[in-house]
Amino acid sequence: MSCGLCDDLLSCVCRAWCYSSKPLVVAPAMNSEMWRHPISKQQIQQIELFGAIVIPPICKRLICGDVGIGAMAEPQTVAVEAFEAWSRFPTRQQQQQQQQQQQQEDDYEHQQQQQ
């Protein structure tokens, strides 16, 4: 995601995402060594700069059998974070109303300038 690679559906969707109109919530999961690697830190920082909301992994037994940080956050945590992120953005109807109001204001200013 951070490098712009688009070789699967998820990365294509992320590349085309409009961060200004809707949030992108990411909950990474990986081995502890991968999570602590400097490249992973850079990539997480980069997608945060794009506007993604990153829910960090948690510490527990990983799929490889190790115990450590790297497991995806609990589903309830991800759901709450995603809901909160989405609630900060206007709905499509609210966006349309804002655009209509802005258009009316622009039209009024244009009419005033012509008089």
DACOR-V516114 format. One record per pair of residues at least 12 apart in sequence whose C-alpha atoms are under 10 Angstrom apart, sorted by sequence separation. I is the first residue (numbers start at 1). J is the second residue. If there is no record, write none. Layout:
BEGIN
I/J
I/J
END
This chain:
BEGIN
1/13
2/14
3/15
44/56
57/69
58/70
59/71
60/72
1/14
2/15
56/69
57/70
58/71
59/72
60/73
1/15
56/70
57/71
58/72
59/73
56/71
57/72
58/73
28/44
56/72
57/73
58/74
55/72
56/73
57/74
26/44
55/73
55/74
26/47
35/56
26/48
35/57
55/77
56/78
24/47
25/48
55/78
24/48
54/78
32/57
24/50
25/51
26/52
27/53
28/54
29/55
31/57
32/58
55/81
24/51
25/52
26/53
27/54
28/55
29/56
30/57
32/59
54/81
55/82
23/51
24/52
25/53
26/54
27/55
28/56
29/57
53/81
22/51
23/52
24/53
25/54
26/55
27/56
28/57
29/58
53/82
20/50
22/52
23/53
24/54
25/55
26/56
27/57
28/58
32/62
19/50
20/51
31/62
18/50
19/51
30/62
31/63
53/85
14/47
17/50
18/51
19/52
29/62
30/63
31/64
36/69
17/51
30/64
31/65
32/66
35/69
36/70
17/52
31/66
32/67
33/68
34/69
35/70
31/67
32/68
33/69
34/70
35/71
31/68
32/69
33/70
2/40
14/52
31/69
32/70
30/69
31/70
32/71
2/42
3/43
29/69
30/70
31/71
2/43
29/70
30/71
1/43
2/44
28/70
29/71
30/72
1/44
2/45
3/46
28/71
29/72
2/46
3/47
27/71
28/72
29/73
1/46
2/47
27/72
28/73
1/47
2/48
26/72
27/73
2/49
27/74
2/50
27/75
27/77
27/78
26/78
25/78
25/79
27/81
26/81
27/82
25/81
26/82
25/82
24/82
25/83
23/82
23/83
25/85
23/84
24/85
25/86
23/85
24/86
22/85
23/86
22/86
23/87
21/86
22/87
23/88
22/88
23/89
22/89
21/89
22/90
20/89
21/90
22/91
21/91
22/92
21/92
21/95
END
